[in-house]
Amino acid sequence: MQDDRARTARLTRAGLNLIQQALTIYDADLRLAVCNARFQEMFDLPEWLATPGARFEDTIRYLAERGDYGEVPDLEEFLASRVEIARAFEPHYMERTRSNGRTISVEGSPLPQGGWVTVYTDITAIKRQEALLYSHSAELSEKLVSYSEELAQTNRQLAATISALEEAKRELTEMEARTRMTTEMMPAHIAHLDLSERYTYSNRRLTFVIPNRPQDILGLTAREALGRHAYAQVKPYIDRAYAGTSSVFEFTHEDSGRRIRGAFTPDLDAEGRVCGVYILSMDVTEESQARAALSQVRKRELAAQLTSGLAHDFSNLLTIILGMQGRLGKLEGLPEPAREIATATRAAALRGGRLLDRLADISGRRDLRPGPVDLPALLRDIGALASPSLPADVTLEVETGGLETPLLLDASSLQDSLLNLVLNARDAIGAAPGTIRLTANPMRDTWVEIAVEDTGPGFSEEALEQALNPFYTTKGGEGSGLGLAMVYDSTKLAGGRVMLTNRPGGGARVVLRLPLRPVAAHGTPKLVLLVEDSPDIRVTVREMLRRLGHTVLEAESAEEAEALAEIPDIDLVLTDITLAGTRSGLDLAEALAARGTAAVHLMTSLPARDAKRQAAARRFPLLAKPFTEAELAAALGRKAAE
């Protein structure tokens, strides 16, 4: 590469030396970057002034002291003036006669990186021809000669201006191409509308934000480009922008299920009048899912804080009631009506205890355990589990489509939710014959939609509004009102949505819409450094990694692992947080991350509320023990940001 550059430099110098004009390029610091041999010859300069790095000021001083600029009353003032003009980097053209009687033209143009290029042409012969022409002015009109001379100088100045304009045009063309390339690489749609709501600019990324929309939308109206439904949602914000008000908002594109953020900014002319609208839109579905999950976690924590004290006191009261009812039931000679009351009271207290357990489930902290899930197989298992609980004349149908790839889901949580919905559908059908349908299908590339439908009477208007609220039930004294609330809670925790509707032909329909996250393939084998101080666990995890195709190095402590990490080509470090010795796995991860030698994943059996585990999870991917081989493969295949 260096030889090629040296060869190119030699060829460039040779080519410049063949030019009959003198040429110089000075950089932004007014130091000589390039000149040809003709420059040194034309001005009879010493070698040090024709060498790259020579200062512009020194060259001007040398020429001025030699008399090239005529009589200079104040040399320092003259030099300061010439340097100030040079730093302005303005295009210029001038002609001057040197002390040796030769006349030269000087044509300079600025460079985009700073500095300028100058071409010096000896026009002595041209000037002599003009003088000869002037000496025969008796035969020509003096005015014609004057006009000819002015025209010649004007033509030279015009040529210099045209060169500068051509260079500026080239720079603008390159800048526009770079700007367009940059905007087309952005994961967002950038566009401009004129006053008639027609697109005058687009970075051709609309289909990246809203699927199945045209890519080339120049000349289309906003309604034509976005589609009727999306246009209706953004139209109020477009109108606000035309009225001079900027806005940022989010909306859900129903056809694709994507969450989209839009920003509309008025385009103002020099007089402050709106002449169009700038648009920036992006797909924020994953961000929205993460926000929903975080919000649900916060709600759960708040509910846990509010109910924990009440639940504790209530448990104590129930314990006292059960004890007293037990003593009352053992009294001899107790009348039968009183014994029935005691029995009923005891049953009610036991039911209150079960209610407390369910309340703890819904309000207590629980971490999701996502892993690879074969969704069709999971739905078939649910059918096998639920079928024995269904009446003989109630049929359960299971259908899936387009879900051959395993998905990243919390299998246990999802199974509990779907079993709850199937049993609710059974109760809704009642004694009459009926059908329950359990279906799952992908929705675009964003969601997996799982629906439970039944042929019962459907939801009442009140149930459609209240069914997801805790303690709301339509089963009278038989229901706790926490079943659908738990389904809602688990789904929101996973970043999804729950929707209740009635089927057109009758019956209820409950839809769980969960993020569609296909499990990545294992990819190429990796060299993994496994750090675990328990020999038994280390053997187990090592075998898992090997079955996944990885090569494994092992260490028992952070010190040993840090020394092994010096081995080239280590792709991944998998370390427990708790290690033998003075340093933890988190200390090791921080040190390796600072060196940037390999990716780091943590694993731990610490409880979810442990401060050390929470601190580690904020910095690195974390895998909770115990885990299966499939969960390990999925964890190592995910990015650290997830």
C-alpha positions in Angstrom: 0.0 0.0 0.0 2.8 2.4 0.9 4.7 1.5 -2.4 1.5 2.3 -4.4 1.2 5.7 -2.6 4.8 6.6 -3.2 4.5 5.6 -6.9 1.3 7.7 -7.2 3.1 10.7 -5.6 6.1 10.4 -8.0 3.7 10.2 -11.0 1.8 13.3 -9.7 5.0 15.3 -9.3 6.3 14.3 -12.7 3.0 15.4 -14.3 2.9 18.7 -12.5 6.5 19.4 -13.6 5.4 19.1 -17.3 2.9 21.9 -16.9 4.2 25.2 -18.4 2.4 27.2 -15.7 3.6 27.5 -12.1 1.3 25.8 -9.5 1.2 25.9 -5.7 -1.1 24.5 -3.0 -1.0 26.1 0.4 -2.8 24.4 3.4 -5.1 26.1 6.0 -2.0 27.0 8.1 -0.5 28.9 5.1 2.3 26.3 4.6 3.3 25.0 1.2 1.8 21.5 0.5 2.6 21.0 -3.2 4.4 23.0 -5.9 5.9 22.1 -9.3 9.4 22.9 -10.6 8.0 25.7 -12.8 7.1 27.7 -9.6 10.7 27.7 -8.4 12.0 28.6 -11.9 9.5 31.4 -12.5 10.3 33.3 -9.2 13.9 32.1 -9.0 13.3 30.9 -5.4 15.9 29.1 -3.2 15.3 25.4 -2.5 13.9 25.9 1.0 11.1 28.1 -0.2 10.1 25.4 -2.8 10.0 22.6 -0.2 6.7 21.4 1.4 6.2 23.1 4.7 7.6 26.5 3.6 5.6 29.4 5.1 3.7 31.6 2.7 4.8 34.7 4.8 8.5 33.8 4.2 8.0 33.5 0.5 6.3 36.9 0.3 9.0 38.4 2.5 11.7 37.0 0.2 10.1 38.4 -3.0 9.3 41.8 -1.4 12.9 42.2 -0.2 14.1 41.4 -3.7 11.9 44.1 -5.2 9.3 41.9 -6.9 6.5 44.1 -5.5 8.2 47.4 -6.2 8.9 49.9 -3.4 7.3 48.7 -0.1 7.3 51.5 2.5 6.5 49.3 5.5 7.5 45.7 4.9 5.8 44.3 8.1 2.5 46.0 7.4 2.7 44.8 3.8 3.3 41.2 5.0 0.5 41.4 7.5 -1.9 42.6 4.8 -1.0 39.8 2.4 -1.3 37.1 5.1 -4.7 38.4 6.1 -5.9 38.3 2.5 -4.6 34.8 2.1 -6.4 33.6 5.2 -9.7 34.8 3.8 -9.4 32.1 1.0 -11.4 34.1 -1.5 -11.3 33.3 -5.3 -9.1 35.9 -7.0 -7.5 36.9 -10.3 -4.8 39.6 -10.7 -2.0 40.6 -13.0 1.3 42.2 -11.9 4.7 43.1 -13.5 7.7 41.8 -11.6 11.0 43.6 -11.1 12.5 41.7 -14.0 10.0 43.1 -16.4 8.0 39.9 -16.8 4.2 40.1 -16.4 2.4 37.2 -14.7 -1.3 36.5 -14.0 -2.2 35.0 -10.6 -5.4 32.9 -10.4 -6.3 31.4 -6.9 -9.2 29.2 -5.8 -10.0 28.1 -2.2 -10.1 24.4 -1.3 -12.9 22.8 0.8 -10.4 21.5 3.4 -8.9 24.9 3.9 -6.0 26.5 2.0 -6.0 27.3 -1.7 -4.5 26.4 -5.1 -2.9 29.1 -7.2 -1.8 29.0 -10.9 0.8 31.5 -12.1 1.0 32.2 -15.9 3.7 34.2 -17.7 1.6 36.6 -19.9 4.6 38.8 -21.0 4.1 37.9 -24.7 0.4 38.7 -24.5 1.2 42.0 -23.0 3.8 42.7 -25.7 1.2 42.0 -28.3 -1.2 44.4 -26.6 1.6 47.0 -26.5 2.3 46.5 -30.2 -1.3 46.9 -31.0 -1.5 50.1 -29.0 1.6 51.5 -30.7 -0.3 51.3 -34.1 -3.2 53.1 -32.6 -2.9 55.7 -35.3 -4.4 53.2 -37.6 -7.0 52.0 -35.1 -9.5 53.7 -32.9 -8.0 54.3 -29.5 -11.3 53.3 -27.9 -11.3 50.0 -29.8 -7.8 49.2 -28.5 -8.9 50.1 -24.9 -12.0 47.9 -25.2 -9.9 45.0 -26.6 -7.5 45.2 -23.7 -10.4 45.4 -21.2 -12.1 42.4 -22.9 -9.0 40.3 -22.8 -8.6 41.0 -19.0 -12.3 40.4 -18.4 -12.1 37.1 -20.3 -9.2 35.9 -18.1 -11.2 36.9 -15.0 -14.3 35.2 -16.3 -12.3 32.0 -16.9 -11.1 32.1 -13.3 -14.6 32.6 -12.0 -16.0 29.7 -14.1 -13.3 27.4 -12.7 -14.3 28.5 -9.2 -18.0 27.9 -10.0 -17.2 24.4 -11.5 -15.3 23.5 -8.3 -18.2 24.7 -6.1 -20.7 22.8 -8.2 -18.6 19.6 -7.9 -18.4 20.1 -4.1 -22.1 20.6 -3.8 -22.8 17.5 -5.9 -20.5 15.4 -3.7 -22.1 16.9 -0.5 -25.6 16.2 -1.8 -24.6 12.6 -2.6 -23.1 12.1 0.8 -26.1 13.6 2.5 -28.5 11.3 0.6 -26.4 8.2 1.3 -26.4 9.1 5.0 -30.1 9.7 5.3 -30.9 6.5 3.3 -28.8 4.5 5.8 -30.8 5.8 8.8 -33.4 3.5 10.4 -36.1 6.2 10.1 -38.1 8.0 7.4 -37.1 11.6 6.6 -39.3 13.5 4.3 -40.7 16.9 3.2 -44.2 18.0 2.2 -45.1 21.0 0.2 -48.2 23.1 0.8 -50.4 20.7 -1.1 -49.2 17.8 1.1 -47.1 16.3 -1.7 -43.8 14.8 -1.0 -40.9 16.8 -2.4 -38.2 14.8 -0.6 -37.9 11.3 0.9 -35.0 9.1 2.0 -36.9 6.1 0.6 -37.3 4.5 4.1 -41.1 4.7 4.5 -41.5 1.0 3.9 -38.9 0.4 6.7 -41.3 2.1 9.2 -44.7 1.2 7.7 -44.6 -2.2 5.8 -46.1 -2.6 2.4 -46.0 1.1 1.5 -44.4 2.4 -1.7 -40.7 3.2 -1.6 -40.7 5.9 -4.3 -43.2 8.5 -3.0 -42.0 11.7 -4.6 -45.0 13.5 -6.0 -47.5 11.5 -4.0 -49.8 13.0 -1.5 -49.5 12.1 2.2 -52.8 10.2 2.0 -51.6 8.2 -1.1 -48.2 7.3 0.5 -49.4 6.5 4.0 -52.7 4.8 3.3 -56.1 5.8 4.6 -55.9 4.6 8.2 -52.4 5.9 8.9 -53.1 9.2 7.2 -56.2 9.7 9.4 -54.1 9.2 12.5 -51.4 11.7 11.5 -53.6 14.3 9.7 -54.2 16.4 12.9 -50.5 16.8 13.5 -49.8 17.7 9.8 -52.4 20.4 10.1 -50.8 21.7 13.3 -47.4 21.9 11.5 -49.0 23.9 8.6 -50.3 26.2 11.3 -46.8 26.7 12.5 -46.7 24.3 15.5 -44.2 21.5 15.9 -45.3 18.2 17.4 -44.0 14.8 18.4 -46.5 11.9 18.9 -46.9 8.1 18.7 -49.6 6.0 17.2 -50.2 2.3 16.5 -50.4 1.2 12.9 -53.2 -1.3 13.2 -52.4 -3.3 10.0 -48.9 -4.2 11.1 -49.2 -3.7 14.9 -46.2 -1.5 14.9 -45.8 1.5 17.2 -44.6 4.5 15.3 -43.2 7.8 16.5 -43.6 10.9 14.3 -42.2 14.4 14.4 -43.7 17.2 12.3 -41.8 20.5 12.0 -42.9 23.6 10.0 -40.6 24.6 7.1 -40.4 28.4 7.4 -39.2 30.8 4.6 -37.0 33.8 5.2 -40.1 35.9 6.2 -41.3 33.3 8.7 -44.2 31.9 6.6 -44.9 28.2 6.5 -43.9 26.8 3.1 -44.0 23.1 3.9 -43.5 20.4 6.6 -40.5 18.3 7.6 -41.3 14.8 8.8 -39.3 12.3 10.8 -40.9 9.0 11.6 -39.4 5.8 13.1 -40.5 2.3 14.3 -40.4 2.3 18.2 -42.2 -1.0 18.7 -39.5 -2.6 20.7 -39.0 0.5 22.8 -42.8 0.6 23.4 -42.8 -3.0 24.4 -39.9 -2.4 26.8 -41.7 0.7 28.3 -44.9 -1.4 28.8 -43.0 -4.2 30.5 -41.1 -1.7 32.7 -44.4 0.1 33.6 -46.0 -3.2 34.5 -43.0 -4.1 36.8 -43.4 -0.7 38.6 -47.1 -1.3 39.0 -46.4 -4.7 40.4 -43.8 -3.3 42.9 -46.3 -0.6 44.0 -49.1 -3.1 44.4 -46.7 -5.4 46.4 -45.8 -2.5 48.7 -49.4 -1.5 49.3 -50.7 -5.0 49.9 -47.8 -6.7 51.8 -48.6 -5.0 55.1 -52.4 -5.5 54.7 -51.8 -9.2 53.7 -49.7 -9.8 56.8 -52.3 -8.4 59.1 -55.1 -10.2 57.3 -53.2 -13.5 57.5 -52.9 -13.0 61.3 -56.7 -12.3 61.6 -57.5 -15.4 59.5 -55.3 -17.5 61.7 -57.2 -16.3 64.8 -60.5 -16.9 63.1 -59.6 -20.4 62.0 -58.3 -21.2 65.5 -61.5 -20.0 67.2 -63.7 -21.8 64.7 -61.8 -24.9 65.3 -62.3 -24.7 69.0 -66.0 -23.8 68.5 -66.5 -26.9 66.3 -65.1 -29.2 69.0 -67.5 -28.0 71.7 -69.8 -30.7 72.9 -73.6 -30.0 72.8 -73.3 -27.3 70.1 -76.6 -26.9 68.4 -76.7 -28.0 64.8 -77.4 -24.5 63.4 -74.5 -23.1 65.3 -72.3 -25.9 64.0 -73.3 -25.1 60.4 -72.4 -21.5 61.0 -69.0 -22.4 62.4 -68.3 -24.7 59.5 -69.3 -22.0 56.9 -67.2 -19.4 58.7 -64.2 -21.8 58.6 -64.7 -22.4 54.9 -64.9 -18.7 54.3 -61.6 -18.1 56.2 -59.9 -20.9 54.2 -61.1 -19.2 51.0 -59.7 -16.0 52.2 -56.3 -17.7 52.7 -56.4 -18.9 49.1 -57.3 -15.4 48.0 -54.2 -14.1 49.8 -52.1 -16.6 48.0 -53.4 -15.5 44.6 -53.0 -11.9 45.6 -49.4 -12.6 46.4 -48.9 -14.2 43.0 -50.2 -11.1 41.2 -48.6 -8.4 43.3 -45.3 -10.1 44.2 -42.2 -9.6 42.2 -41.5 -12.3 39.6 -38.8 -12.3 36.9 -39.6 -13.5 33.4 -37.7 -16.6 32.4 -37.8 -16.4 28.6 -36.4 -19.3 26.6 -36.8 -21.1 23.3 -40.4 -22.3 23.0 -41.9 -24.5 20.3 -45.3 -22.8 20.4 -47.2 -25.4 18.4 -46.0 -28.1 20.8 -46.8 -25.9 23.8 -50.4 -25.4 22.6 -50.8 -29.1 22.0 -49.6 -29.7 25.6 -52.2 -27.3 26.8 -54.9 -29.2 24.9 -53.7 -32.4 26.6 -53.8 -30.8 30.0 -57.1 -29.1 29.7 -59.1 -31.8 27.9 -59.7 -34.0 31.0 -61.4 -31.0 32.6 -63.8 -30.3 29.7 -67.3 -31.9 29.5 -67.7 -34.6 26.9 -69.7 -32.3 24.6 -67.2 -29.4 24.7 -64.5 -29.7 22.0 -61.1 -28.1 22.2 -59.5 -27.2 18.8 -55.9 -26.2 18.5 -54.6 -24.5 15.3 -51.2 -22.8 14.5 -49.7 -21.4 11.4 -46.3 -20.0 10.3 -44.6 -20.7 13.7 -42.1 -23.3 12.8 -39.2 -21.4 14.4 -38.8 -21.4 18.2 -39.7 -18.1 19.9 -38.3 -16.5 22.9 -41.1 -16.7 25.5 -41.7 -17.5 29.2 -43.2 -21.0 28.7 -44.5 -21.4 32.3 -46.2 -18.0 32.4 -47.8 -18.4 29.0 -49.0 -21.9 29.8 -50.6 -20.7 33.1 -52.3 -17.9 31.2 -53.7 -20.1 28.4 -54.9 -22.8 30.8 -56.7 -20.1 32.7 -58.4 -18.8 29.6 -59.4 -22.3 28.4 -61.0 -23.1 31.8 -62.8 -19.7 31.7 -64.1 -20.5 28.3 -65.4 -23.9 29.6 -67.2 -22.1 32.4 -68.7 -19.6 30.0 -70.1 -22.4 27.8 -71.7 -24.1 30.8 -73.8 -27.2 30.4 -74.5 -26.6 26.7 -72.5 -28.3 23.9 -69.8 -26.0 22.5 -66.4 -25.5 21.1 -63.2 -23.8 22.3 -60.7 -22.8 19.7 -57.0 -22.1 20.6 -55.1 -20.5 17.7 -51.7 -18.9 17.3 -50.4 -17.0 14.2 -47.6 -14.4 13.5 -48.7 -10.9 12.9 -46.3 -9.3 10.4 -42.8 -9.6 11.8 -43.7 -7.8 15.1 -46.2 -9.9 17.2 -47.4 -13.4 17.8 -51.1 -13.4 18.3 -52.7 -16.2 20.4 -56.5 -16.3 20.6 -58.9 -18.3 22.8 -62.5 -18.3 21.4 -65.6 -20.0 22.7 -69.2 -20.5 21.6 -70.7 -19.2 24.9 -72.8 -16.1 25.4 -69.8 -13.7 25.1 -68.8 -10.8 27.3 -71.3 -8.3 28.6 -70.6 -4.6 28.0 -69.6 -4.3 31.7 -67.3 -7.3 31.4 -65.6 -5.9 28.3 -64.7 -2.8 30.4 -63.9 -4.4 33.8 -62.9 -8.0 33.2 -59.1 -7.2 33.4 -59.4 -5.4 36.7 -58.4 -7.4 39.9 -61.4 -8.8 41.9 -63.9 -8.3 39.1 -65.8 -11.6 38.5 -69.0 -12.8 36.8 -69.0 -16.1 38.7 -70.5 -14.8 41.8 -69.1 -16.3 45.0 -67.3 -19.0 43.0 -64.8 -16.6 41.4 -61.9 -14.6 42.9 -61.7 -12.1 40.1 -57.9 -12.6 39.8 -57.7 -15.0 36.8 -57.9 -12.6 33.9 -56.0 -10.0 36.0 -53.1 -12.5 36.3 -53.2 -13.1 32.5 -53.1 -9.4 31.9 -50.3 -8.9 34.4 -48.1 -11.7 32.8 -48.7 -10.5 29.3 -47.9 -6.9 30.1 -44.8 -8.0 31.9 -43.6 -9.6 28.7 -44.3 -6.4 26.7 -47.5 -7.6 25.2 -51.2 -6.7 25.1 -54.5 -8.4 26.1 -57.7 -7.7 24.0 -61.2 -8.8 24.9 -63.9 -8.9 22.1 -67.0 -10.8 21.2 -67.1 -13.0 18.1 -69.5 -11.8 15.3 -71.4 -15.2 15.5 -71.5 -15.2 19.3 -69.1 -16.1 22.0 -66.1 -14.5 23.6 -62.6 -14.0 22.1 -59.5 -13.2 24.2 -56.3 -12.3 22.3 -52.8 -12.3 23.7 -50.4 -10.3 21.5 -46.8 -11.0 22.5 -43.5 -9.7 21.0 -42.4 -12.0 18.1 -38.8 -12.8 18.9 -37.5 -15.8 16.9 -34.6 -17.6 18.6 -31.4 -17.0 16.8 -29.5 -20.0 15.5 -26.4 -21.0 17.4 -24.2 -19.6 14.6 -20.5 -20.4 14.3 -18.7 -22.2 17.2 -17.1 -20.0 19.8 -14.1 -20.2 22.1 -15.8 -19.8 25.5 -14.0 -19.1 28.8 -16.1 -20.6 31.6 -15.5 -19.3 35.1 -17.2 -21.2 37.9 -15.9 -22.1 41.3 -18.2 -25.1 41.8 -16.7 -28.2 40.1 -20.1 -29.9 39.7 -21.8 -26.9 38.1 -18.7 -26.2 35.9 -18.8 -29.8 34.5 -22.6 -29.4 33.8 -22.3 -26.1 32.0 -19.1 -27.2 30.1 -21.0 -30.2 28.7 -23.9 -27.9 27.6 -21.5 -25.6 25.8 -19.8 -28.5 24.1 -23.0 -30.0 22.9 -23.8 -26.5 21.4 -20.6 -26.8 19.4 -18.4 -24.5 21.4 -14.8 -25.0 22.6 -14.4 -24.4 26.3 -11.6 -23.2 28.6 -12.2 -23.3 32.4 -11.2 -21.2 35.4 -12.2 -21.3 39.1 -11.4 -17.7 40.1 -11.3 -14.2 38.6 -7.5 -14.0 38.8 -7.1 -17.3 36.9 -9.8 -16.2 34.3 -8.1 -12.8 33.7 -4.8 -14.6 33.0 -6.5 -17.0 30.5 -8.3 -14.1 28.9 -4.9 -13.1 27.4 -5.2 -16.1 25.0 -6.1 -14.8 21.5 -9.4 -15.5 19.8 -11.5 -15.9 23.0 -15.0 -15.0 21.8 -17.0 -15.1 25.0 -16.5 -15.2 28.8 -19.3 -16.9 30.8 -18.8 -16.3 34.5 -20.7 -16.8 37.8 -21.2 -13.6 39.8 -20.1 -15.3 43.1 -16.5 -16.7 42.8 -13.9 -18.0 45.2 -11.4 -15.4 46.3 -11.5 -11.6 46.8 -12.9 -10.7 43.4 -16.4 -11.4 42.1 -17.5 -12.3 38.6 -18.8 -8.8 38.3 -15.3 -7.4 39.0 -13.9 -9.7 36.4 -16.6 -8.7 33.8 -15.8 -5.0 34.4 -12.1 -5.6 34.0 -12.5 -7.6 30.7 -15.0 -5.0 29.4 -12.5 -2.2 30.0 -9.9 -4.2 28.0 -12.5 -5.0 25.2 -11.0 -8.5 24.8 -14.3 -10.5 24.5 -18.0 -10.4 25.2 -19.0 -11.1 28.8 -22.2 -12.9 30.0 -23.0 -13.5 33.7 -24.9 -16.3 35.5 -26.1 -16.4 39.0 -28.3 -18.2 41.6 -28.7 -15.0 43.6 -32.4 -14.1 44.3 -34.0 -11.5 42.1 -34.0 -8.8 44.8 -30.3 -9.2 45.6 -28.5 -5.8 45.1 -25.4 -7.4 43.6 -27.6 -9.3 41.0 -29.5 -6.2 40.1 -26.3 -4.2 39.7 -24.9 -6.9 37.4 -28.0 -7.1 35.3 -27.8 -3.4 34.5 -24.3 -3.8 33.0 -24.2 -7.3 31.4 -26.4 -10.0 30.0 -27.5 -12.2 33.0 -28.6 -15.8 33.0 -30.4 -17.1 36.1 -29.7 -20.5 37.5 -30.9 -23.2 37.1 -31.1 -23.1 33.3 -31.6 -25.6 30.5 -29.4 -26.1 27.5 -32.0 -24.4 25.3 -32.1 -21.4 27.7 -28.3 -21.2 27.6 -28.2 -21.3 23.8 -30.9 -18.6 23.6 -29.1 -16.4 26.1 -25.7 -16.6 24.3 -27.4 -15.9 21.0 -28.9 -12.6 22.3 -27.3 -9.2 22.2 -26.1 -7.6 25.5 -28.6 -4.8 25.0 -31.5 -7.3 25.4 
